């Protein structure tokens, strides 16, 4: 609810003011994790129950076709180009999409 959100934000703002001037992202997450019961104490509990009715038409479940999907076959040239672009694990090298600032 919005009242619970506002109370959580108010409690977090108190922590922010206490840690002002320091790197506090990790501190705020740890505070929220350690005090989650305190922060969520007034949260109403919603119990959701769902009933699913399924009616069989008379045809048993038949597994999908047993054929395995074939992988796309690459030519030697395509494999070479792919190998030139990537490392031995098939990953692009670090920085392949970086912008050249010096240019």
C-alpha positions as CSV (number, residue, x, y, z in Angstrom):
1,X,0.0,0.0,0.0
2,X,1.1,3.6,-0.5
3,X,1.1,4.2,3.3
4,X,3.6,1.4,3.8
5,X,5.8,2.6,1.0
6,X,5.8,6.1,2.5
7,X,6.7,4.8,5.9
8,X,9.6,2.7,4.4
9,X,10.8,5.8,2.5
10,X,10.7,7.9,5.7
11,X,12.7,5.3,7.6
12,X,15.2,5.1,4.8
13,X,15.5,8.9,4.7
14,X,16.5,8.8,8.4
15,X,19.3,6.4,7.4
16,X,20.3,8.6,4.5
17,X,20.6,11.6,6.7
18,X,22.7,9.6,9.2
19,X,25.1,8.5,6.5
20,X,25.2,11.7,4.6
21,X,28.6,12.3,3.0
22,X,29.6,8.6,2.7
23,X,29.0,5.9,0.1
24,X,25.8,4.5,1.4
25,X,24.1,2.4,-1.3
26,X,25.3,-0.9,0.2
27,X,24.5,0.5,3.7
28,X,20.9,1.3,2.7
29,X,20.4,-2.2,1.1
30,X,21.8,-3.9,4.2
31,X,19.6,-1.7,6.5
32,X,16.5,-2.6,4.5
33,X,17.4,-6.3,4.4
34,X,18.2,-6.4,8.2
35,X,15.0,-4.6,9.1
36,X,12.5,-6.0,6.6
37,X,10.2,-7.4,9.3
38,X,10.1,-3.9,11.0
39,X,9.5,-2.2,7.7
40,X,6.8,-4.6,6.6
41,X,5.0,-5.0,10.0
42,X,1.8,-3.2,9.0
43,X,1.6,-4.7,5.5
44,X,-1.7,-6.6,5.0
45,X,-1.3,-10.2,4.0
46,X,-3.0,-11.1,0.8
47,X,-3.8,-14.7,0.3
48,X,-4.4,-15.6,-3.3
49,X,-6.0,-18.9,-4.2
50,X,-6.6,-19.9,-7.7
51,X,-8.6,-22.8,-8.9
52,X,-7.9,-24.1,-12.3
53,X,-10.4,-26.4,-13.9
54,X,-9.2,-28.3,-16.9
55,X,-11.5,-30.5,-18.9
56,X,-10.1,-33.3,-21.0
57,X,-11.5,-33.4,-24.5
58,X,-10.8,-37.0,-25.0
59,X,-7.4,-36.8,-26.6
60,X,-4.5,-37.8,-24.5
61,X,-1.5,-35.5,-24.3
62,X,0.8,-36.4,-27.1
63,X,4.3,-35.2,-26.8
64,X,5.5,-32.9,-29.5
65,X,7.4,-34.2,-32.4
66,X,10.4,-36.2,-31.4
67,X,12.5,-34.7,-34.1
68,X,15.4,-32.7,-32.8
69,X,15.8,-29.3,-34.3
70,X,18.8,-29.2,-36.5
71,X,21.5,-26.6,-35.9
72,X,22.2,-24.2,-38.8
73,X,25.2,-25.5,-40.8
74,X,27.9,-23.0,-41.4
75,X,30.4,-23.1,-44.2
76,X,34.1,-23.1,-43.6
77,X,34.3,-19.5,-44.6
78,X,31.5,-18.5,-42.1
79,X,33.2,-20.5,-39.4
80,X,36.6,-18.8,-40.0
81,X,35.0,-15.3,-39.9
82,X,33.2,-16.2,-36.7
83,X,36.5,-17.6,-35.2
84,X,38.3,-14.4,-36.2
85,X,35.8,-12.2,-34.5
86,X,35.5,-14.2,-31.2
87,X,37.9,-15.9,-28.8
88,X,38.1,-19.7,-28.2
89,X,34.9,-19.6,-26.1
90,X,32.8,-18.0,-28.8
91,X,32.7,-14.6,-26.9
92,X,33.5,-11.3,-28.4
93,X,36.7,-9.7,-27.1
94,X,36.5,-7.2,-24.4
95,X,35.9,-3.7,-25.7
96,X,34.6,-4.8,-29.1
97,X,31.9,-2.1,-29.0
98,X,33.8,0.7,-27.3
99,X,34.0,4.1,-28.9
100,X,37.5,5.3,-29.9
101,X,37.9,8.6,-28.1
102,X,41.3,9.4,-29.5
103,X,40.1,9.5,-33.1
